[in-house]
């Protein structure tokens, strides 16, 4: 009698795998590639694992798959026009799936991700740039609304003053009606005048 198949799936395994590979790279263990990065006279070398770079970057995948023969125990790759700090951030991202960079470096990271054909980093940078743009637009909208509300509130006191002035005039007219008693006159006096007219 056959038993039903069950799925054994670990939610933590991908994270653990990345963490372990990152630790191996930091310690220089089992690294089989050295990437030399040079930009405007600044040069640095980074050791890494071909499998990790090939899995995360189509650029490195093409380089490693097109290798004719190994130069020795470790392959060397030279990258020009990539800043050292940016490549260090790239490596941290591909080994940990996260990296903290300054806002003004996001565009450079996006350009490097496109150059190295790293889809995950490219999408992450693009999404972050979109959020930053939306945030700036929201701030501008809030600023614009606060400016227009300030203009309205500064206009309202003059409207209120005009309304109050009109109300005062309605309650205290300049020319009192003839049927109202004037100051110092007796109430009967105006009534008598009106009778005489009739």
Phi and psi in degrees as a GROMACS rama.xvg file:
@    title "Ramachandran Plot"
@    xaxis  label "Phi"
@    yaxis  label "Psi"
@TYPE xy
-84.6238  142.261  UNK-2
-96.9198  154.993  UNK-3
-71.2366  145.971  UNK-4
-77.763  141.945  UNK-5
-122.485  153.435  UNK-6
-98.0005  123.803  UNK-7
-102.584  111.968  UNK-8
-133.496  131.253  UNK-9
-103.307  127.272  UNK-10
-79.71  -27.2715  UNK-11
-91.5592  -14.1699  UNK-12
-59.5141  -45.7812  UNK-13
-59.843  -40.5891  UNK-14
-67.154  -43.5085  UNK-15
-62.6522  -39.88  UNK-16
-62.5209  -47.1063  UNK-17
-60.6167  -46.1814  UNK-18
-60.2277  -41.6442  UNK-19
-67.5865  -42.0678  UNK-20
-63.7849  -38.9675  UNK-21
-62.8994  -43.7089  UNK-22
-63.5627  -41.1958  UNK-23
-61.857  -40.8955  UNK-24
-66.3532  -44.4219  UNK-25
-61.1477  -34.0781  UNK-26
-86.7515  -8.10553  UNK-27
77.5746  16.791  UNK-28
-86.3597  137.124  UNK-29
59.6212  16.2098  UNK-30
-75.046  134.311  UNK-31
-123.841  12.947  UNK-32
-146.422  140.821  UNK-33
-115.95  123.762  UNK-34
-105.097  118.441  UNK-35
-96.7019  124.438  UNK-36
-114.169  130.328  UNK-37
-135.942  130.346  UNK-38
-148.581  118.73  UNK-39
48.0384  49.2394  UNK-40
84.6361  -11.1559  UNK-41
-93.2447  126.658  UNK-42
-131.579  142.807  UNK-43
-150.006  156.254  UNK-44
-119.414  139.552  UNK-45
-127.233  132.703  UNK-46
-96.8111  146.052  UNK-47
-157.006  -175.583  UNK-48
-109.952  129.107  UNK-49
-55.5286  -43.0868  UNK-50
-60.3778  -40.9128  UNK-51
-68.6834  -45.7327  UNK-52
-64.7258  -41.2685  UNK-53
-67.5877  -33.7046  UNK-54
-74.4388  -23.4751  UNK-55
-108.18  -13.8599  UNK-56
-137.655  121.108  UNK-57
-67.0612  -28.6391  UNK-58
-60.1833  -52.4901  UNK-59
-67.1172  -35.4342  UNK-60
-59.4026  -45.774  UNK-61
-63.5727  -42.2064  UNK-62
-60.5578  -48.8194  UNK-63
-71.2611  -36.5603  UNK-64
-73.3028  -23.525  UNK-65
-95.014  7.10683  UNK-66
-65.4034  133.149  UNK-67
-80.0275  -50.4373  UNK-68
-150.208  159.621  UNK-69
-81.2996  139.386  UNK-70
-72.4781  -13.8821  UNK-71
164.036  -154.014  UNK-72
-67.9641  -18.5146  UNK-73
-136.018  134.195  UNK-74
-80.0922  143.859  UNK-75
-112.907  132.982  UNK-76
-126.992  132.678  UNK-77
-107.031  127.811  UNK-78
-115.832  120.641  UNK-79
-101.244  160.535  UNK-80
61.3568  27.8087  UNK-81
-127.245  126.767  UNK-82
-72.362  144.934  UNK-83
-56.9562  -47.7661  UNK-84
-62.3876  -36.6561  UNK-85
-68.3924  -40.7532  UNK-86
-69.0056  -36.3231  UNK-87
-60.2901  -41.4975  UNK-88
-67.0937  -38.2946  UNK-89
-58.8788  -48.1677  UNK-90
-61.0266  -42.595  UNK-91
-61.9814  -38.8296  UNK-92
-65.8165  -46.3767  UNK-93
-70.0777  -22.9731  UNK-94
-92.6831  -19.089  UNK-95
-126.965  -9.91052  UNK-96
67.5194  18.3394  UNK-97
-159.208  152.011  UNK-98
-160.999  144.873  UNK-99
-103.543  124.321  UNK-100
-133.634  160.901  UNK-101
-69.5751  152.147  UNK-102
-57.2368  -38.2473  UNK-103
-73.7983  -7.17732  UNK-104
-95.8161  -6.72147  UNK-105
-60.8562  -42.158  UNK-106
-62.8091  -41.8773  UNK-107
-63.9422  -39.7242  UNK-108
-63.9308  -38.9911  UNK-109
-63.4973  -44.5719  UNK-110
-62.1739  -41.4641  UNK-111
-67.3457  -40.3648  UNK-112
-60.2763  -39.0528  UNK-113
-69.9668  -38.3832  UNK-114
-65.2647  -41.404  UNK-115
-88.7182  1.08076  UNK-116
54.6302  50.3634  UNK-117
-103.254  97.4455  UNK-118
-63.3305  -42.1502  UNK-119
-61.3067  -46.197  UNK-120
-67.4837  -39.0423  UNK-121
-60.981  -46.9356  UNK-122
-64.9232  -40.2675  UNK-123
-62.8906  -45.3193  UNK-124
-63.877  -42.3384  UNK-125
-62.1422  -44.6857  UNK-126
-63.479  -40.8062  UNK-127
-65.1968  -42.82  UNK-128
-61.8367  -38.7602  UNK-129
-63.4106  -44.7147  UNK-130
-62.8763  -41.9521  UNK-131
-62.6224  -41.7537  UNK-132
-64.9239  -44.1517  UNK-133
-62.1818  -38.5186  UNK-134
-63.5822  -43.4024  UNK-135
-64.7366  -42.8159  UNK-136
-63.3178  -39.1868  UNK-137
-65.0423  -42.0837  UNK-138
-62.0805  -42.4711  UNK-139
-63.1853  -40.8096  UNK-140
-64.3777  -44.6167  UNK-141
-62.1445  -41.545  UNK-142
-62.3216  -44.5151  UNK-143
-62.5941  -42.8993  UNK-144
-65.6475  -39.5936  UNK-145
-67.5062  -36.0874  UNK-146
-64.1314  -44.8467  UNK-147
-68.864  -34.6628  UNK-148
-70.3921  -33.376  UNK-149
-65.2225  -40.0482  UNK-150
-65.0399  -40.9548  UNK-151
-64.5789  -43.971  UNK-152
-68.5574  -31.3632  UNK-153
-74.1637  -26.9686  UNK-154
-79.2056  -29.463  UNK-155
-62.3759  -42.1681  UNK-156
-57.1181  -39.1009  UNK-157
-68.3237  -35.9997  UNK-158
-66.6024  -43.0946  UNK-159
-62.6701  -42.9367  UNK-160
-61.0387  -41.2717  UNK-161
-65.2249  -41.475  UNK-162
-65.1884  -41.7106  UNK-163
-63.9995  -42.0001  UNK-164
-62.2355  -41.6288  UNK-165
-64.565  -41.061  UNK-166
-62.3797  -39.7428  UNK-167
-64.0898  -40.2078  UNK-168
-66.7569  -36.2938  UNK-169
-67.6864  -38.7449  UNK-170
-76.6193  -33.9282  UNK-171
-124.519  78.6427  UNK-172
-68.0001  153.407  UNK-173
-69.7066  -40.8937  UNK-174
-105.17  106.794  UNK-175
-70.3785  146.105  UNK-176
-63.3291  155.47  UNK-177
-72.2255  -23.3016  UNK-178
-82.0406  -5.79189  UNK-179
-86.4265  143.253  UNK-180
-71.3114  136.862  UNK-181
-88.0952  166.14  UNK-182
-63.8868  137.491  UNK-183
82.7906  -12.8951  UNK-184
-94.4403  150.506  UNK-185
-79.4876  154.29  UNK-186
-61.9289  -26.2433  UNK-187
-76.9626  -26.7296  UNK-188
-59.5923  -50.6312  UNK-189
-64.2118  -36.2859  UNK-190
-63.8678  -38.7623  UNK-191
-63.7104  -40.917  UNK-192
-62.23  -42.6523  UNK-193
-66.1936  -34.1142  UNK-194
-66.5848  -40.5007  UNK-195
-61.3977  -38.5349  UNK-196
-63.5781  -38.4384  UNK-197
